[in-house]
């Protein structure tokens, strides 16, 4: 497949297990100065990042976005995914094999295949692995590909365990009952109900729930925590935003606390777009990758209209603000200290991973015991 635009191609890259992953490739008009592989957020399709990827390529950064299997355009060749109706897409997602998941499939198969493709295509060019939200979690579970990576960029990727929610018990109850029940009855994970994008296949949805219920979220498995603590010698930047209603500053820091900081190469940058003068456009959980159009601050809105996330009341676009922050890290590995609160992580910032896991396991055993006793009492009354 190929796009009408000269510098944009749509192609297929095959994973080690033979699945065709659809990659959108954005070539730099000149020899690239850097390469980016962008791993999508939960339920977000690769086409969402097209404006941002096109802008990066114009700055000399060859960029690859892609869809995980059974999302966006990445379906078996027997499907015509780019012509799906809403009903056909739903049926295709329901038909996905139930044994695919986030870590082993979307991470170690799909993302890994695209990293290898980009690394081989632009051999010797510095490669930044950019993970957005869930994509930031998946880039920590592909240790076999880390040797290809020059630097990591985590955008909006935090520990979204129920424990870190504003109202933890309500968050857990809602997802553990309502969303899990829908997963089992309908065969899909209703990410759209959680404002997380398009619905996901059963397997990835099931693992997402397992992440949510664990104190270490995506690093729920002991082996994955051990792997991420071995991530040494590669600069890592995590960026969060004060207007992100999905991932808080606490979630960002709880995730970074699981890493080892002996190498001194992990940094976080926390940005409040509204405090800049003039204010930056909203960044939120997904808006930082959207193209923002300029709008004069004094231009009246149509009756009943409200400003949307794509407009910039300050007259500044994302290409002039947050995209420049991303670009500076991608090209030079530099953090823009004027953009927000910078924190260089140290050994003393590390969480006691083993103690937290033990505490989590004790709590879960106690919770299950209480539920079992409650069920027994209910059964006895019937």
The 8 nearest C-alpha neighbors of each residue, nearest first, counted from 0:
[[1, 9, 10, 2, 8, 11, 21, 23],
 [2, 0, 8, 9, 3, 10, 7, 4],
 [1, 3, 8, 4, 7, 9, 0, 5],
 [4, 2, 5, 1, 7, 8, 6, 9],
 [5, 3, 2, 7, 6, 8, 1, 25],
 [4, 6, 7, 3, 2, 8, 26, 1],
 [5, 7, 26, 4, 25, 8, 27, 28],
 [8, 6, 25, 4, 5, 24, 2, 26],
 [9, 7, 1, 24, 2, 23, 10, 25],
 [8, 10, 23, 1, 0, 22, 24, 2],
 [11, 9, 22, 0, 21, 8, 23, 12],
 [10, 12, 21, 20, 19, 22, 13, 9],
 [11, 13, 20, 19, 21, 14, 10, 22],
 [14, 12, 19, 18, 17, 20, 11, 15],
 [13, 15, 17, 112, 18, 16, 108, 109],
 [14, 16, 17, 108, 13, 112, 18, 109],
 [15, 17, 14, 18, 108, 13, 104, 109],
 [18, 16, 14, 15, 13, 19, 12, 20],
 [17, 19, 14, 13, 16, 20, 75, 15],
 [20, 18, 13, 12, 11, 21, 17, 75],
 [21, 19, 73, 12, 11, 13, 18, 22],
 [20, 22, 11, 73, 10, 65, 66, 72],
 [23, 21, 65, 10, 9, 64, 11, 24],
 [24, 22, 9, 64, 63, 8, 65, 10],
 [23, 25, 63, 8, 7, 62, 22, 9],
 [24, 26, 7, 62, 61, 6, 56, 53],
 [27, 25, 61, 6, 56, 28, 24, 7],
 [26, 28, 56, 59, 61, 29, 31, 57],
 [29, 27, 26, 57, 30, 6, 59, 56],
 [30, 28, 27, 31, 59, 26, 32, 57],
 [29, 31, 32, 27, 28, 59, 61, 60],
 [32, 30, 59, 60, 33, 27, 61, 29],
 [31, 33, 59, 60, 30, 124, 330, 34],
 [34, 32, 60, 125, 31, 124, 126, 330],
 [33, 35, 126, 61, 60, 62, 125, 127],
 [36, 34, 62, 127, 126, 128, 37, 63],
 [35, 37, 63, 128, 62, 129, 64, 38],
 [36, 38, 129, 64, 130, 35, 63, 39],
 [39, 37, 134, 130, 131, 129, 36, 64],
 [40, 38, 134, 131, 43, 37, 45, 130],
 [39, 41, 133, 132, 131, 134, 43, 42],
 [42, 40, 133, 43, 195, 196, 39, 132],
 [41, 43, 196, 197, 195, 198, 40, 199],
 [44, 42, 40, 196, 41, 39, 197, 45],
 [43, 45, 71, 46, 47, 66, 42, 39],
 [44, 46, 65, 47, 66, 64, 48, 39],
 [45, 47, 49, 48, 44, 64, 71, 23],
 [46, 48, 45, 49, 44, 43, 289, 50],
 [49, 47, 46, 51, 50, 45, 52, 288],
 [48, 50, 52, 46, 51, 47, 53, 45],
 [51, 49, 53, 52, 48, 290, 54, 289],
 [50, 52, 54, 48, 53, 49, 288, 55],
 [53, 51, 55, 49, 54, 50, 62, 48],
 [54, 52, 50, 56, 51, 55, 49, 25],
 [53, 55, 51, 57, 52, 56, 50, 58],
 [56, 54, 52, 58, 60, 57, 53, 51],
 [55, 57, 27, 60, 61, 59, 53, 58],
 [56, 58, 54, 55, 59, 27, 53, 28],
 [59, 57, 55, 56, 60, 54, 27, 326],
 [58, 60, 31, 27, 56, 57, 32, 61],
 [61, 59, 56, 33, 55, 34, 31, 58],
 [60, 62, 34, 26, 56, 27, 25, 31],
 [63, 61, 35, 25, 34, 24, 52, 36],
 [64, 62, 24, 36, 23, 37, 35, 25],
 [63, 65, 37, 23, 45, 22, 36, 24],
 [66, 64, 22, 45, 21, 23, 67, 63],
 [65, 67, 45, 71, 73, 70, 44, 21],
 [66, 68, 70, 105, 109, 73, 69, 65],
 [69, 67, 73, 70, 74, 66, 20, 105],
 [68, 70, 74, 73, 92, 67, 95, 71],
 [71, 69, 68, 67, 73, 66, 72, 44],
 [70, 72, 44, 66, 73, 45, 69, 80],
 [73, 71, 80, 74, 21, 81, 70, 66],
 [74, 72, 68, 21, 20, 69, 66, 70],
 [73, 75, 69, 68, 72, 78, 76, 80],
 [74, 76, 77, 78, 19, 73, 18, 69],
 [77, 75, 78, 74, 79, 19, 73, 80],
 [76, 78, 75, 79, 74, 80, 91, 19],
 [79, 77, 76, 80, 75, 74, 91, 83],
 [78, 80, 81, 82, 83, 77, 76, 74],
 [79, 81, 83, 72, 82, 78, 74, 73],
 [80, 82, 79, 83, 72, 71, 78, 84],
 [83, 81, 80, 79, 84, 87, 78, 88],
 [84, 82, 80, 87, 88, 81, 85, 79],
 [83, 85, 87, 86, 88, 82, 89, 80],
 [84, 86, 88, 87, 89, 83, 90, 82],
 [85, 87, 89, 84, 88, 90, 83, 91],
 [88, 86, 84, 90, 89, 83, 85, 91],
 [89, 87, 91, 85, 86, 90, 83, 84],
 [88, 90, 86, 92, 87, 91, 93, 85],
 [89, 91, 93, 87, 88, 92, 94, 86],
 [90, 92, 94, 88, 93, 89, 87, 95],
 [93, 91, 89, 200, 94, 95, 90, 69],
 [92, 94, 90, 91, 95, 186, 187, 200],
 [95, 93, 91, 92, 90, 96, 200, 97],
 [94, 96, 92, 93, 200, 97, 69, 91],
 [97, 95, 98, 99, 94, 202, 201, 200],
 [96, 98, 202, 99, 201, 95, 200, 100],
 [97, 99, 96, 202, 100, 201, 95, 203],
 [100, 98, 202, 104, 97, 96, 203, 101],
 [101, 99, 203, 202, 104, 102, 103, 206],
 [100, 102, 203, 105, 104, 103, 106, 206],
 [101, 103, 106, 104, 100, 105, 107, 140],
 [102, 104, 107, 106, 101, 100, 105, 108],
 [105, 103, 108, 100, 106, 99, 107, 101],
 [104, 106, 109, 101, 67, 108, 102, 110],
 [107, 105, 102, 110, 137, 104, 108, 103],
 [106, 108, 103, 111, 141, 104, 105, 109],
 [107, 109, 104, 111, 106, 14, 105, 110],
 [110, 108, 105, 112, 111, 106, 14, 67],
 [111, 109, 106, 113, 112, 108, 105, 114],
 [110, 112, 114, 107, 108, 109, 113, 115],
 [113, 111, 14, 115, 109, 110, 114, 108],
 [114, 112, 116, 110, 115, 111, 117, 109],
 [115, 113, 111, 117, 116, 112, 118, 110],
 [116, 114, 118, 112, 113, 117, 119, 111],
 [115, 117, 113, 119, 114, 118, 120, 112],
 [118, 116, 120, 114, 119, 115, 121, 113],
 [117, 119, 115, 122, 116, 121, 120, 114],
 [118, 120, 122, 116, 117, 121, 115, 114],
 [121, 119, 117, 118, 122, 116, 115, 123],
 [122, 120, 118, 119, 124, 117, 123, 34],
 [123, 121, 119, 118, 124, 120, 117, 125],
 [122, 124, 121, 125, 118, 119, 126, 120],
 [123, 125, 122, 33, 121, 126, 34, 32],
 [126, 124, 33, 149, 34, 123, 127, 148],
 [125, 127, 34, 149, 148, 35, 33, 124],
 [128, 126, 35, 150, 151, 149, 129, 148],
 [127, 129, 151, 36, 35, 152, 37, 130],
 [130, 128, 152, 37, 36, 153, 127, 151],
 [135, 131, 129, 134, 38, 153, 37, 154],
 [130, 132, 134, 154, 40, 135, 39, 133],
 [133, 131, 156, 155, 40, 135, 134, 154],
 [134, 132, 40, 136, 135, 41, 131, 156],
 [133, 135, 130, 38, 131, 137, 39, 40],
 [130, 136, 134, 153, 131, 156, 133, 132],
 [137, 135, 133, 134, 138, 139, 217, 156],
 [136, 138, 134, 106, 139, 140, 135, 133],
 [137, 139, 135, 136, 140, 141, 134, 130],
 [138, 140, 137, 136, 141, 227, 142, 135],
 [141, 139, 137, 138, 142, 223, 106, 102],
 [140, 142, 143, 107, 144, 139, 138, 106],
 [143, 141, 145, 144, 140, 226, 139, 230],
 [142, 144, 141, 145, 146, 111, 107, 140],
 [145, 143, 142, 146, 147, 141, 111, 114],
 [146, 144, 142, 148, 147, 143, 141, 230],
 [145, 147, 144, 148, 143, 149, 142, 233],
 [146, 148, 145, 144, 118, 149, 126, 114],
 [147, 149, 145, 126, 146, 150, 127, 128],
 [150, 148, 126, 125, 127, 233, 147, 151],
 [151, 149, 127, 234, 233, 148, 235, 128],
 [150, 152, 235, 128, 127, 129, 236, 234],
 [153, 151, 129, 236, 237, 235, 128, 130],
 [152, 154, 237, 135, 130, 156, 129, 236],
 [153, 155, 131, 238, 156, 237, 132, 130],
 [156, 154, 132, 239, 131, 238, 284, 157],
 [155, 157, 132, 135, 154, 153, 133, 131],
 [158, 156, 251, 250, 254, 159, 246, 155],
 [157, 159, 250, 254, 160, 216, 253, 251],
 [160, 158, 157, 250, 216, 163, 211, 161],
 [159, 161, 211, 216, 162, 158, 163, 214],
 [160, 162, 167, 164, 163, 171, 211, 170],
 [163, 161, 167, 160, 164, 214, 168, 159],
 [162, 164, 161, 160, 159, 250, 167, 165],
 [165, 163, 167, 161, 166, 162, 170, 160],
 [164, 166, 167, 163, 170, 162, 161, 169],
 [165, 167, 164, 169, 168, 170, 163, 161],
 [168, 166, 164, 170, 162, 161, 169, 165],
 [169, 167, 171, 170, 166, 172, 161, 162],
 [168, 170, 172, 171, 167, 166, 173, 174],
 [171, 169, 167, 173, 168, 172, 161, 166],
 [172, 170, 168, 174, 169, 173, 161, 175],
 [171, 173, 169, 175, 170, 174, 176, 168],
 [174, 172, 170, 177, 171, 176, 175, 169],
 [173, 175, 178, 171, 176, 177, 172, 179],
 [174, 176, 172, 179, 171, 173, 177, 178],
 [175, 177, 179, 174, 173, 180, 172, 178],
 [176, 178, 180, 173, 174, 179, 175, 181],
 [179, 177, 174, 181, 180, 176, 182, 175],
 [180, 178, 182, 176, 181, 175, 177, 174],
 [181, 179, 177, 183, 182, 178, 176, 184],
 [180, 182, 184, 178, 179, 183, 185, 177],
 [183, 181, 179, 186, 187, 188, 180, 185],
 [182, 184, 180, 181, 186, 185, 179, 187],
 [183, 185, 181, 182, 186, 180, 187, 179],
 [186, 184, 181, 182, 187, 183, 93, 188],
 [185, 187, 182, 201, 183, 93, 184, 188],
 [188, 186, 201, 200, 182, 185, 199, 93],
 [189, 187, 204, 199, 182, 198, 190, 201],
 [190, 188, 198, 191, 192, 187, 178, 199],
 [189, 191, 198, 195, 193, 192, 188, 196],
 [190, 192, 194, 196, 189, 193, 197, 195],
 [193, 191, 190, 189, 194, 195, 178, 196],
 [192, 194, 190, 191, 195, 189, 196, 178],
 [195, 193, 191, 192, 196, 190, 197, 245],
 [196, 194, 190, 193, 191, 42, 41, 197],
 [197, 195, 42, 191, 43, 194, 190, 41],
 [196, 198, 42, 191, 190, 43, 199, 195],
 [197, 199, 190, 189, 188, 191, 42, 187],
 [200, 198, 188, 187, 204, 42, 197, 201],
 [201, 199, 187, 92, 202, 203, 93, 188],
 [200, 202, 187, 204, 186, 203, 97, 188],
 [203, 201, 100, 97, 205, 99, 204, 98],
 [204, 202, 100, 101, 206, 205, 201, 200],
 [205, 203, 188, 207, 201, 202, 206, 199],
 [204, 206, 202, 208, 207, 203, 201, 209],
 [205, 207, 209, 203, 208, 204, 210, 100],
 [206, 208, 210, 204, 209, 205, 203, 211],
 [209, 207, 211, 205, 210, 206, 212, 204],
 [210, 208, 206, 212, 207, 211, 213, 205],
 [211, 209, 216, 207, 217, 213, 208, 212],
 [212, 210, 160, 208, 209, 216, 213, 161],
 [211, 213, 209, 210, 160, 161, 208, 214],
 [214, 212, 216, 210, 215, 211, 219, 160],
 [213, 215, 216, 160, 359, 162, 212, 219],
 [216, 214, 218, 219, 213, 217, 158, 160],
 [215, 217, 210, 213, 160, 218, 211, 219],
 [218, 216, 210, 219, 136, 215, 158, 211],
 [219, 217, 215, 224, 223, 220, 216, 221],
 [220, 218, 215, 217, 216, 213, 210, 221],
 [221, 219, 223, 222, 218, 224, 217, 215],
 [220, 222, 224, 223, 225, 219, 218, 356],
 [223, 221, 225, 220, 224, 226, 218, 219],
 [222, 224, 226, 225, 220, 218, 221, 227],
 [225, 223, 227, 221, 218, 226, 222, 228],
 [226, 224, 222, 228, 223, 227, 221, 229],
 [227, 225, 223, 229, 224, 228, 222, 230],
 [226, 228, 230, 229, 224, 225, 139, 258],
 [227, 229, 259, 258, 225, 226, 230, 224],
 [228, 230, 226, 227, 231, 225, 259, 258],
 [231, 229, 227, 228, 226, 232, 233, 259],
 [230, 232, 229, 233, 262, 228, 259, 264],
 [231, 233, 262, 234, 264, 230, 263, 235],
 [234, 232, 150, 231, 235, 149, 264, 230],
 [235, 233, 264, 150, 265, 151, 232, 236],
 [234, 236, 151, 265, 150, 152, 264, 266],
 [235, 237, 266, 152, 267, 265, 153, 151],
 [238, 236, 153, 267, 154, 152, 268, 266],
 [239, 237, 268, 154, 267, 269, 153, 155],
 [240, 238, 269, 155, 270, 154, 268, 248],
 [239, 241, 270, 243, 242, 269, 271, 283],
 [240, 242, 271, 243, 270, 239, 269, 248],
 [241, 243, 283, 240, 244, 282, 271, 281],
 [244, 242, 283, 284, 240, 245, 241, 246],
 [243, 245, 246, 242, 283, 284, 247, 241],
 [244, 246, 243, 284, 247, 283, 159, 155],
 [247, 245, 243, 250, 157, 244, 155, 159],
 [248, 246, 250, 249, 251, 245, 243, 244],
 [247, 249, 251, 250, 252, 239, 246, 241],
 [250, 248, 252, 247, 251, 253, 163, 157],
 [251, 249, 158, 157, 253, 247, 248, 252],
 [252, 250, 157, 248, 254, 249, 253, 158],
 [251, 253, 255, 249, 254, 250, 256, 248],
 [252, 254, 250, 256, 251, 255, 158, 249],
 [255, 253, 158, 157, 252, 251, 256, 257],
 [256, 254, 252, 257, 258, 253, 251, 157],
 [255, 257, 349, 350, 253, 254, 258, 252],
 [256, 258, 255, 254, 350, 349, 352, 259],
 [259, 257, 228, 256, 255, 227, 260, 349],
 [258, 260, 228, 261, 349, 257, 346, 229],
 [261, 259, 346, 345, 263, 262, 258, 344],
 [260, 262, 263, 346, 259, 345, 231, 264],
 [261, 263, 260, 264, 231, 232, 259, 265],
 [264, 262, 260, 261, 265, 345, 344, 343],
 [263, 265, 234, 262, 235, 266, 233, 232],
 [266, 264, 235, 344, 263, 236, 234, 343],
 [265, 267, 343, 236, 342, 344, 235, 237],
 [266, 268, 237, 342, 236, 238, 341, 269],
 [269, 267, 341, 238, 340, 339, 237, 270],
 [268, 270, 239, 340, 339, 240, 238, 267],
 [271, 269, 339, 240, 272, 241, 239, 338],
 [270, 272, 241, 273, 240, 274, 339, 242],
 [273, 271, 279, 274, 275, 270, 278, 281],
 [272, 274, 278, 275, 271, 279, 281, 280],
 [275, 273, 272, 271, 278, 276, 279, 277],
 [276, 274, 278, 277, 273, 272, 279, 271],
 [277, 275, 278, 274, 279, 273, 313, 272],
 [276, 278, 275, 313, 279, 315, 274, 273],
 [279, 277, 275, 273, 276, 313, 274, 272],
 [278, 280, 272, 273, 275, 281, 315, 277],
 [279, 281, 311, 282, 317, 278, 272, 316],
 [282, 280, 283, 272, 279, 308, 286, 287],
 [281, 283, 287, 286, 280, 284, 240, 242],
 [284, 282, 243, 242, 286, 285, 281, 240],
 [283, 285, 243, 286, 155, 245, 282, 244],
 [284, 286, 287, 283, 288, 282, 289, 155],
 [287, 285, 282, 289, 288, 283, 284, 281],
 [286, 288, 282, 289, 285, 283, 321, 317],
 [289, 287, 286, 51, 48, 285, 290, 50],
 [290, 288, 286, 287, 291, 309, 51, 50],
 [289, 291, 50, 309, 292, 288, 317, 51],
 [292, 290, 309, 310, 316, 317, 289, 311],
 [293, 291, 310, 309, 311, 316, 294, 290],
 [292, 294, 314, 311, 310, 316, 315, 291],
 [295, 293, 314, 312, 311, 296, 310, 292],
 [294, 296, 298, 297, 314, 312, 293, 313],
 [295, 297, 312, 298, 313, 294, 314, 311],
 [298, 296, 295, 299, 312, 294, 300, 313],
 [297, 299, 295, 296, 300, 294, 312, 301],
 [300, 298, 297, 301, 296, 302, 295, 304],
 [301, 299, 304, 302, 298, 305, 306, 303],
 [300, 302, 304, 303, 299, 305, 298, 306],
 [303, 301, 304, 300, 299, 305, 306, 298],
 [302, 304, 301, 305, 300, 306, 299, 307],
 [303, 305, 301, 302, 300, 306, 307, 299],
 [306, 304, 307, 303, 300, 301, 302, 308],
 [307, 305, 310, 308, 304, 300, 312, 309],
 [308, 306, 309, 310, 305, 311, 304, 281],
 [307, 309, 310, 281, 286, 306, 291, 280],
 [310, 308, 291, 307, 292, 290, 311, 289],
 [311, 309, 292, 291, 307, 308, 293, 294],
 [310, 312, 280, 293, 314, 313, 294, 315],
 [311, 313, 296, 314, 294, 295, 310, 293],
 [314, 312, 311, 315, 296, 278, 277, 279],
 [313, 315, 293, 311, 312, 294, 295, 316],
 [316, 314, 313, 311, 319, 279, 293, 317],
 [315, 317, 319, 318, 291, 311, 293, 292],
 [316, 318, 320, 319, 321, 322, 291, 280],
 [317, 319, 322, 316, 320, 323, 321, 290],
 [318, 320, 317, 316, 323, 315, 322, 321],
 [321, 319, 317, 323, 318, 322, 316, 279],
 [322, 320, 324, 323, 317, 325, 318, 287],
 [321, 323, 318, 325, 324, 320, 317, 326],
 [322, 324, 326, 321, 325, 320, 327, 319],
 [325, 323, 321, 327, 322, 326, 335, 328],
 [324, 326, 322, 323, 328, 327, 329, 321],
 [327, 325, 323, 329, 328, 324, 330, 322],
 [326, 328, 324, 330, 329, 325, 331, 333],
 [327, 329, 332, 333, 326, 325, 331, 330],
 [330, 328, 326, 327, 332, 331, 127, 325],
 [331, 329, 327, 328, 326, 33, 332, 32],
 [330, 332, 333, 328, 327, 329, 326, 334],
 [331, 333, 328, 329, 330, 327, 334, 150],
 [334, 332, 328, 331, 327, 335, 330, 329],
 [333, 335, 336, 328, 332, 327, 324, 268],
 [334, 336, 337, 338, 324, 333, 327, 339],
 [335, 337, 338, 334, 339, 341, 340, 268],
 [338, 336, 335, 339, 340, 334, 341, 275],
 [339, 337, 336, 335, 270, 340, 324, 268],
 [338, 340, 270, 269, 337, 268, 336, 341],
 [339, 341, 269, 268, 270, 342, 336, 338],
 [342, 340, 268, 267, 336, 339, 269, 343],
 [341, 343, 267, 266, 344, 268, 340, 269],
 [344, 342, 266, 265, 345, 267, 341, 263],
 [343, 345, 265, 266, 342, 260, 348, 263],
 [346, 344, 260, 348, 347, 263, 343, 261],
 [345, 347, 260, 348, 261, 349, 259, 344],
 [346, 348, 345, 349, 350, 344, 260, 261],
 [349, 347, 346, 345, 256, 344, 350, 260],
 [348, 350, 256, 347, 346, 257, 259, 351],
 [351, 349, 256, 352, 257, 348, 253, 355],
 [350, 352, 354, 353, 355, 349, 257, 256],
 [351, 353, 355, 350, 354, 356, 257, 349],
 [352, 354, 356, 355, 351, 357, 358, 350],
 [355, 353, 357, 356, 351, 352, 358, 359],
 [356, 354, 358, 352, 353, 357, 359, 351],
 [357, 355, 359, 353, 358, 354, 360, 352],
 [358, 356, 360, 354, 359, 355, 361, 353],
 [357, 359, 355, 361, 356, 360, 354, 362],
 [360, 358, 356, 362, 357, 361, 355, 363],
 [359, 361, 363, 357, 362, 358, 364, 356],
 [362, 360, 358, 364, 359, 363, 365, 357],
 [363, 361, 365, 359, 360, 364, 366, 358],
 [362, 364, 366, 360, 365, 361, 367, 359],
 [365, 363, 361, 367, 366, 362, 360, 368],
 [364, 366, 368, 362, 363, 367, 361, 369],
 [367, 365, 363, 369, 368, 364, 362, 370],
 [368, 366, 370, 364, 369, 365, 371, 363],
 [367, 369, 365, 371, 366, 370, 364, 372],
 [368, 370, 366, 372, 367, 371, 373, 365],
 [371, 369, 373, 367, 368, 372, 374, 366],
 [370, 372, 368, 374, 373, 369, 367, 375],
 [373, 371, 375, 369, 374, 370, 368, 376],
 [372, 374, 370, 376, 375, 371, 369, 377],
 [375, 373, 377, 371, 376, 372, 378, 370],
 [374, 376, 378, 372, 373, 377, 379, 371],
 [375, 377, 379, 373, 374, 378, 372, 380],
 [376, 378, 374, 380, 375, 379, 373, 381],
 [379, 377, 375, 381, 380, 376, 374, 373],
 [378, 380, 376, 377, 381, 375, 374, 373],
 [381, 379, 377, 378, 376, 375, 374, 373],
 [380, 378, 379, 377, 376, 375, 374, 373]]
